[in-house]
């Protein structure tokens, strides 16, 4: 019984730990890496990598960021080429503290061309979105081609302190057949090797409740059978 309780406690603690993580930047000119990846089948792995660097603006009303995004999508492990029609059409993030305005700065080099405040239930908690087509929806083929990279700057208006949290970070791809695929990574998963997950990988509080309600009857059943075996013995 005690062993089962320990297992339940460990599982619940693991879910809580994952849910509590956040990507926090509290230093200037220190790139923070991310990888967002989704497997859509038939050997196609859509992957965006890159870095977010706060270049200035802590304890001010304007936070400056340098962003680099790479489209490193693959087919059966081999990189797609720019002519394959796999485009990183949008990239974005949630931010805390909240921002009040956005300025997008970039040279006319293709890739991402603008950014705006964004809110769409289909793209999780993304609040700031940069895109390469005509909007963040990903319905246009513009953006970062497979095998290419793009860098741009964002100025976020707000009331900034000594740190900022970016969570989640998301990417949208458009494949050659015109289908849009959206992915997110949440917390420190954004800064490690890779994430093979779809949207909403972090369990919500109701998930934890469901987990507890599912495991508790198991504990009672385990205890009943143990007592029954003791009596028979």
N, C-alpha and C positions, 0 to 999 in steps of 0.2 A: 504493500500500500504506500509506504513512504517513498519507495522508488518511483512509483507511478506519479505521485504528487510532485516529486522533484522533476520528472520529465515534463509534466504540465507546466510547472513554474518556469522551466528553462525555455520551453517553446514560447510562452507568453512574453517572457522577458526579451526574447530575440525579436519578436514582432514589435515590441515597444521601442527597443533600441533602434531598429531600422526606421521606425516612424519618427524618431526624435532627431535624426541626423539633419544637418543643414550645411550648405556650402557657404562659408563665411570668409570674406576677404577683409583684412585689417591692416594691410601694408601696401605701400605705393610701389609701382614698377615691379611687381612680382607676378609673373604669369601663372594662372591657374588652369590646368589642362582639363578637358572633358572629352568623353567619347559617348556618342549616342548611336545605338545600332539596333536594327530590327531585321529579322529573318522572314522574308515573305514567301519562302518556298522556292522549289526548282533551282536551288543553289544560289539564289539572289540574296545578298546581304547588303542592306542599305546602311551606310555608316557615315556619320559626320564627326570629325575630330576638330580640335582647335584649342584656343586659349582665350581667356578673359583677363585683361590687365587693367587694374585701376591706376591711372596715371596721375591723378590729382583730384582734389576737391573734398577730402575728408574735412569735417567740421566747417562746412561751407554750404552754400545753397546750390552749387553746381558740381556734380560728380562727373569726372572725365574718364572714359573707358576706351581702351583699344581692344578690338575683337578680331581674331583670325579664325576663319572657318574653312575646313577642307572637306571635299567630297571624295571619300576613299572607298566608295561602294565597290563590291566585287561580285563576280559570277563564278561559282565553284572555286573560290580562292584566288581567281585572277582579276586584276583591276579592270573595271569598265573604262572605256575611253570616252573622250568628249563627244564622239559621234554616236554613242550608244543610246542617247536619249534619256539617261538617268540624271536628273537635275535636283540639286538641293535648292528648293525654291524659297524656303523661309527658315529662320532661326530666331529663337526668342527665349525669354526667361521671366520668372516671377521675381519680384524684388521687395526687400524689406530693409529700411523704411520705404513707404510708398513714394513714388515719384509724382511730380505734378506737371511735367512737360518733358519733351524729348527733342533733341536736335541731332540729325544724322549728317555726318561729314564723311565724304569719300570722293576720290577722283573718279572720272568717268572711265572705269576699267572693266565694266561688266560686273557680274556677280550680284551682290546685294546693292539695291539702288535707293532704298528709303526705309524708314522705320516709323512706327507710331505706337501709341498706347493701344492695347488690344485686350479684348475680352470675348472668348468664345468657348462654350462648354465642350466643343469638340477638340479643343487644344488644351485641356486641363487648366492649370493655374498660370498659364502664360499671360504676362501683363505688358511686356515690351516685345514687339515683334519687328524684325528686319526682314525684308523680302526682296526677291529679284525679279518678280513678274509685275503684275498690276495690283496685287494685294497680298495679304498674308494667307489667303485661302489656299494658295498653291495651285489654283486652276490654270495659271499661265505657265508656260514652259521656261520663263526667265529665271536666272539664278546661277548658282555655281555648278558648272558641268562636272561630270565624273572625271577624276584625275586632276582637277583644278583647285585653286585656293583663292580666297579673297580676304582682304583686311579693310576694316573701316573703323570710324570712331563714333561713339555715342556720348552726348552730353545729357545727363539726367538732372532736371530741376527738382528740388525738394529740400528737405531739412536733414542734412546728412551729419551723422556723428563720426565716431572713430572707426566704424566698421559697417559693412553692408553685406546682406545675405542674398544670394541668387539661388532661388529654388522654387519650382523645378527649372531645368533647362530643356528646351525642346527643339525638334527639327522636323521639317516637312520635306518630303521628296515627291517628285513626279516622275513616274516611269514612262517608257516610250509608248505604252498603251493609253496614257492619259490618266491613269489612276493615281490618286494622291494618298500617301502613307504618312501618318503622323506618329512620332515617338517622343517619349520624354525620359529623362533620368532625374532622380530626386536625391538630394542630399549628397553625401560624399561619394556616391556611386558615379557622379559626374566627373570625378577627378582621378579615377583609377582606370585600369586597363581597358575594359569594355563592358557594355551592358547589353545582354541579349534579352530584352524585355519589351513588351508593348506598353501602351499608356497605362497610367495609374498602377504602377508596380508597388506602391507603398500602401499597406493596409490601412483602411479607415477605422475609427473607433468602433463602428458597428461590426467590423470584421473581428475585432478582438472579442467582442461580446459573444458573437456567434461561435468563435473558437472555444471560449470558456463553457458555453452551454452545451457544446458538443462533447467536450472532454469530461465534464463532471459526471454524467451518467456512466461513463466508462469506469470512472473511479469507484462508483457505487457497485457496479457489476463485479469488478475485480475483488472488492471487499467481501461481497456476498459469497462468491465462489471460494474464497480463501477460508471464510468461516465454516462453510459447508464441508470442505475437505478436512478441516480441523476436527469437526464433530465425528466425521466418519472414521478418522484415524483413532 
